[in-house]
Amino acid sequence: MKKTLALSLLCSVLFAACVPSKKYNELLEREKSCSEELAKYKKSSTDYEVLSKDLQSKYDIAAKEVSRLRGDTNQLGNQIRLMTREQATLEAQYETLENSFDKLKNLSAKETATLQTELEAKTRELQRKEDALLKLDEELKVKQALLVEREKRVNELEEAIRKKDAKIQLLKARVANALRNFENQGLTVVQKNGKIYVSLEAKLLFNSGSTKVEEEGKAALVELARVLETERDLEIVVEGHTDTDKLTSSVSPKNNWELSVLRATAVVELMLANSKMSPAQIMAAGRSEFHPVDPNDKSKNRRIEIIISPNLNELFEIISNE
């Protein structure tokens, strides 16, 4: 028994010694690179969430401004109609005074002066009303132009948001349809926060502790890649997740961080090799054990998540032109 144990230990030492240090260093570099890319993705995800909140805020402000301008426009219209009626009344009074003045030209100088003063006062009042009416008319034109511009901006934002949501919904339907044969095998497709999350439990893709994608899992990934290969305005992140069981080894993968990164990398390489997807729009990231979905079910936490995000350049452009 002791001889057998000694022989096993000797074999393990010899096997560990056979792993080239160059390969180990390459894995360390790959893990470092993936960590940097994950940080970049986190920042990108945060920027998109900030953009989404900023976009909604701008939309709410624009909608309130449109409502206010409509109220101002109605108020100015009412003022103009009132001023128009007052002007008509003053013109009638002015005409009456002129007629009276003509009739009373032969009256005494004192009466004539009184009528002349009253007529001049009415004339000044009429001119003041006309000036005010012109000013209100100019202000109304400015408000109407601003209202048209605001309504155009609101419509552009609504249309851009509608198109983005419709495109994501259509893509989710295509993805779900392509993967429907794997629904009862640890695969789910959900839409939240304007993104599509395709989650595949590790049992569908990998053997325990392995980073090699098995044939059944490969079929699901190839189907997904062929749906996404024609979508050039998406950003795709493949995240590897593990459970909390510690993995310690002298060879790769030596811990859960490395296992999650290598599994994500294996999925990315397989999808690129079996489709026309652009490598520029996909990245691999490892999250180890720190983002569980079910604390009571480790099998669900061992998973690959493929996060599909829309390109928000159009919304950026609309906001930048604000």
Secondary structure, 3 states (H helix, E strand, C coil): CHHHHHHHHHHHHHHHHCCCHHHHHHHHHHHHHHHHHHHHHHHHHHHHHHHHHHHHHHHHHHHHHHHHHHHHHHHHHHHHHHHHHHHHHHHHHHHHHHHHHHHCCCCCHHHHHHHHHHHHHHHHHHHHHHHHHHHHHHHHHHHHHHHHHHHHHHHHHHHHHHHHHHHHHHHHHHHHHHCHHHHHHCEEEEEECCEEEEEEEHHHHCCCCCCCCCHHHHHHHHHHHHHHCCCCCEEEEEEEECCCCCCCCCCCCCCHHHHHHHHHHHHHHHHHHCCCCCHHHEEEEECCCCCCCCCCCHHHHCEEEEEEEECCHHHHHHHHCC
